[in-house]
Amino acid sequence: MEWTEISVLTSDESQDAVINILMDFGSLGVELDTINEDTLSINSYFPENFDIESKVPAIQSRVSQLAEFGLNPGEAKVITKNLNDDKWNSEWEKYYHAKRITKFLTISPVWENYVKEFDGELVIKLDPKKAFGTGVHPTTVLCLQAIESVIRENESILDVGTGSGVLSIAGKLLGAGEISAYDYDDDAVDSAKKNVALNGFENDIFVDKNSLLDGISKKADIILANMLPEAVLPLIPQAANNLNEGGKIIISGIIKDKLSITLETLENNQYVIDQVTTLGDWRGIIAHLRRDDE
């Protein structure tokens, strides 16, 4: 298969904004490469059926416009390069290394022989498969931090828009009970199943294709949603039917200017906001379904 590498040369200051732009055009994972003290290269990969080449002028325009929002876009240059599978693998492995994400969770690519640094460290092995992320994007980090802070032993989880399966795997490592993970994309489902098996949880985490929670009647203690607001907002009322009383929803993928509408939608659907977390321009939300005694 042929892949197109999109590289945006920008500044550290505009890093989160550029990542958001790439996500808007379908990217679910990026590499960061420091060129010099003033320039950062943000790289993402798109399969040939994305026809991303035709969208490069629009990407360039949005990057250049960052200056209008008070950000320094640096060089603001968008570069493309065609790669085959073998070349993609060598490029990806050059940038993607094991990284500590939370107090206990570390994410390591399958091609690294990572050794734990302390007894309680929990290592998630991932083979990110180009399009489904490395687990180190700020939205995923916010989700992983939230899971680690709220999960209790044997609590059940519904992971909506699972992508690489990293959140489900983290939940299981942290002591969750029954976990069901869903994604609407066939390649994501395949990637999640492989990563779940890679971590030894093929019999513990159920992975299937589904759009949001359409047709899913089971209830859970925690619902995970690391998605852009366009998908999260319709999920919020739907998820209320799939949470146990007092159950929690963990939401990420919220850019700061979409926070207010997301919080308002939660409150209008009988959720209580427990915490809002911040990482760069991104916001994470922990909320619980209002109990009868509240």
ROTI-977363 format. One record per residue (C-alpha): x, y, z. Coordinates in steps of 0.2 Angstrom, whole numbers, padded with zeros to 4 digits, always signed. Example, Ala and Ser with C-alpha at 12.3 -4.5 7.8 and 13.67 -1.06 7.14 Angstrom:
! ROTI-977363
+0062-0022+0039+0068-0005+0036
! end
This chain:
! ROTI-977363
+0000+0000+0000+0005+0018-0003+0005+0031+0011+0006+0050+0010+0017+0058+0024+0011+0075+0028+0023+0086+0038+0019+0103+0045+0034+0114+0050+0028+0125+0064+0033+0132+0081+0030+0124+0098+0018+0137+0102+0006+0131+0088+0009+0112+0091-0008+0108+0098-0017+0119+0085-0008+0110+0071-0012+0093+0078-0031+0099+0079-0030+0104+0060-0023+0087+0055-0036+0078+0066-0050+0088+0057-0043+0081+0040-0043+0063+0047-0027+0060+0056-0028+0050+0072-0010+0049+0076+0006+0061+0074+0024+0060+0076+0034+0075+0083+0051+0079+0077+0061+0094+0083+0071+0101+0069+0079+0115+0078+0075+0127+0093+0063+0137+0083+0055+0123+0072+0045+0107+0075+0039+0095+0062+0022+0087+0065+0020+0072+0054+0005+0061+0050+0002+0047+0038-0013+0044+0027-0017+0029+0016-0020+0032-0002-0039+0030-0002-0039+0046+0009-0034+0057-0006-0025+0068+0006-0015+0077-0008-0031+0086-0014-0033+0093+0004-0015+0100+0006-0020+0117+0000-0034+0118+0013-0022+0112+0027-0009+0125+0022-0022+0139+0022-0028+0134+0040-0010+0133+0046-0006+0150+0039-0021+0157+0047-0015+0153+0064-0006+0170+0065-0024+0178+0064-0028+0169+0081-0012+0176+0090-0002+0161+0087+0016+0160+0080+0014+0147+0066+0033+0147+0063+0038+0142+0045+0020+0137+0042+0025+0125+0028+0016+0109+0023+0026+0096+0015+0021+0079+0007+0030+0063+0003+0024+0047-0004+0029+0031+0006+0027+0012+0003+0023+0001+0018+0041-0004+0021+0047+0015+0021+0032+0019+0032+0038+0006+0045+0055+0013+0046+0050+0031+0047+0037+0027+0061+0049+0016+0071+0062+0030+0071+0051+0042+0080+0039+0031+0091+0047+0025+0108+0041+0020+0125+0034+0034+0135+0028+0035+0153+0010+0043+0152+0003+0043+0170+0009+0038+0187+0008+0019+0183+0005+0018+0164+0018+0017+0151+0015+0014+0132+0028+0005+0122+0028+0000+0104+0029-0018+0100+0046-0017+0092+0054-0010+0108+0060-0022+0122+0055-0010+0136+0060-0015+0154+0049-0009+0168+0057+0005+0179+0048+0000+0195+0037-0014+0201+0020-0006+0200+0023+0000+0182+0010-0006+0170+0016-0007+0152+0004-0006+0137+0011-0014+0121+0005-0006+0105+0007-0009+0087-0001+0007+0081-0005+0003+0063-0002+0020+0055-0019+0027+0057-0025+0024+0075-0013+0033+0085+0002+0030+0097-0007+0033+0113+0003+0048+0117-0008+0062+0109-0014+0074+0123-0032+0068+0121-0027+0050+0125-0016+0056+0139-0031+0065+0147-0041+0049+0146-0028+0038+0153-0025+0050+0168-0044+0050+0171-0046+0031+0170-0032+0029+0182-0039+0042+0195-0057+0035+0195-0058+0017+0191-0062+0004+0205-0058-0014+0204-0070-0025+0193-0080-0010+0187-0087-0013+0169-0082-0002+0154-0089+0003+0137-0075+0010+0126-0083+0020+0112-0072+0024+0097-0059+0013+0103-0046+0016+0089-0030+0006+0094-0039-0001+0110-0027+0008+0121-0040+0014+0134-0048-0003+0135-0031-0011+0138-0027+0002+0151-0043-0001+0160-0040-0020+0161-0022-0017+0168-0029-0006+0181-0042-0019+0187-0058-0017+0177-0070-0031+0175-0080-0033+0159-0075-0022+0145-0083-0020+0128-0074-0009+0115-0082-0002+0099-0077+0007+0083-0086+0011+0067-0070+0008+0056-0066-0009+0051-0047-0006+0051-0048+0001+0069-0058-0014+0075-0044-0025+0067-0031-0014+0075-0039-0015+0092-0041-0034+0092-0023-0036+0088-0017-0024+0102-0029-0032+0114-0021-0049+0110-0004-0042+0110-0007-0038+0129-0015-0055+0133-0033-0049+0135-0041-0057+0119-0052-0067+0131-0056-0052+0143-0060-0037+0131-0074-0039+0118-0070-0029+0102-0083-0026+0089-0089-0014+0075-0102-0002+0080-0107+0016+0078-0107+0025+0095-0119+0015+0106-0132+0012+0093-0141-0004+0097-0131-0008+0113-0142-0011+0128-0129-0017+0141-0125-0005+0155-0108-0001+0162-0100+0008+0177-0088+0019+0165-0090+0025+0147-0075+0031+0138-0076+0043+0124-0060+0050+0116-0068+0058+0101-0070+0075+0093-0085+0085+0099-0095+0081+0083-0096+0063+0089-0096+0066+0108-0111+0077+0108-0124+0065+0101-0116+0051+0112-0119+0060+0128-0138+0058+0129-0136+0040+0122-0124+0035+0135-0136+0040+0149-0145+0024+0145-0130+0014+0146-0123+0019+0163-0127+0012+0179-0134+0024+0192-0120+0036+0197-0109+0029+0183-0096+0039+0175-0092+0046+0158-0074+0051+0153-0073+0062+0138-0058+0069+0129-0055+0075+0112-0063+0092+0117-0054+0107+0110-0055+0122+0122-0068+0132+0112-0080+0117+0112-0079+0115+0131-0094+0125+0135-0106+0117+0123-0100+0100+0129-0102+0104+0148-0120+0111+0144-0125+0095+0134-0119+0085+0149-0129+0095+0162-0144+0095+0151-0144+0076+0151-0143+0073+0170-0124+0072+0172-0115+0080+0186-0097+0088+0181-0084+0081+0193-0068+0087+0185-0061+0096+0169-0043+0093+0165-0032+0103+0153-0017+0098+0142-0012+0111+0130-0027+0116+0120-0037+0100+0124-0049+0097+0138-0054+0081+0147-0070+0079+0157-0075+0067+0170-0094+0067+0175-0106+0055+0183-0124+0052+0180-0135+0060+0193-0141+0049+0207-0158+0049+0213-0152+0057+0230-0144+0071+0221
! end
